[in-house]
């Protein structure tokens, strides 16, 4: 019995046909019919591979991630239109605080300074548990109804993101995608009603003094003004 070892020298090329193997076996048998050597090695030739011009190596390069630029807050602020006093803004501040939209550690002076129309680094602390959509829509309403003005050359969202922060100090960004629902709309309507209060009808306003009282002295006046605003139509 003859043992054949087929050596593939072409690394995976097609094996020789059975007829080629039988021909080889016939050649190794002697003419007198004696048995051929017990071991036969058959090495079939290497098929020439087609030449590939240039560099045939395939290199998969990962795209370098874009470096995130640090957020640089603006110092510009909104302008306060005629008819909107500091008292209106203070009432608005306390309304947002009562709705737990802004945190209790926010400074009302910073909030009022946000509408000063001058350069400022004022910061208002936003509640991270509340949606950002109401913040966006609140300022949109204030601009559309003529309560405030946006500085020339800037979008109002840019100004908001530059002055509202979370308790950890990070800026409230990404306002374009913030969710806005019916309950948020009710709060905005409430704020609009406060900003539309006629100063001459409010007991806390003085015709000759437009300065704010302290928080302690102002608390009773706030309650009186809250009673003047009808909330019935806005309760969810």
C-alpha positions, 0 to 999 in steps of 0.5 A: 500500500502506498501512502501519499502526502499531498503538500500544499505549497500554495497556502490554500490553492486548489488541490491536484486532480485525482488523475494527476495523482494516479499518473504520479503513482503509476510513474513510481511503480517499477517496470517489473511490477514491484511495489513502489516506495511506501512514502510518496510526497507530492508538491504541486507548484505554486500558482503565480499570484496577480501583481497588485500595483501600489500598496495593497495594505488596507488600513482602517483609521478611526476618525479622530473625535472632534475636540469639544470646546469649552462653553464660554458664557456671554456677559450680555443681558436682556433689556427691560421694556417700558412698563416692566419695573423691578417689582414685576421682576421680583414677583416673577422671581418669587413665582419661579421660586414657588414653582421650584423652577429656580433654586432657593439659593438663587439671588433675586438681585442676580435675577433682576440684573439679568434684565438690566441690559448691561454687561453682567456675570449674574447667575440664576440657579435652575432646578435640575429636576425641572425640564429646560423647555419651560425656561426657553418658552418663558423667555420666548413669551417675554420677548414676544409680548414685549416685556424684554428685548434680546441684545442685538446680534445674539439669540435669546437662547445664547443669553439664557444659557450664559446666565442659568446654571445648575447647583453644581455650577454647570451651565444650562445648555441644550435648550433647543431640545427641552420638553415643554408640556401643558403644566409648563404652559400654565406656569408661563401664563401665570408669569405673563399675568404678573408681568401685565399687572398695572403698577398703579393698581398695586399697593406695593408700588410707589409713584415716587420710589422705584426702589425695591424693598427688602425681602422681609418688607416685600413679603406682604406685598407679594401676597397681596399681588398674588391675590390680584392675579387669577390662577383659576384658569391656569391650574392643572 
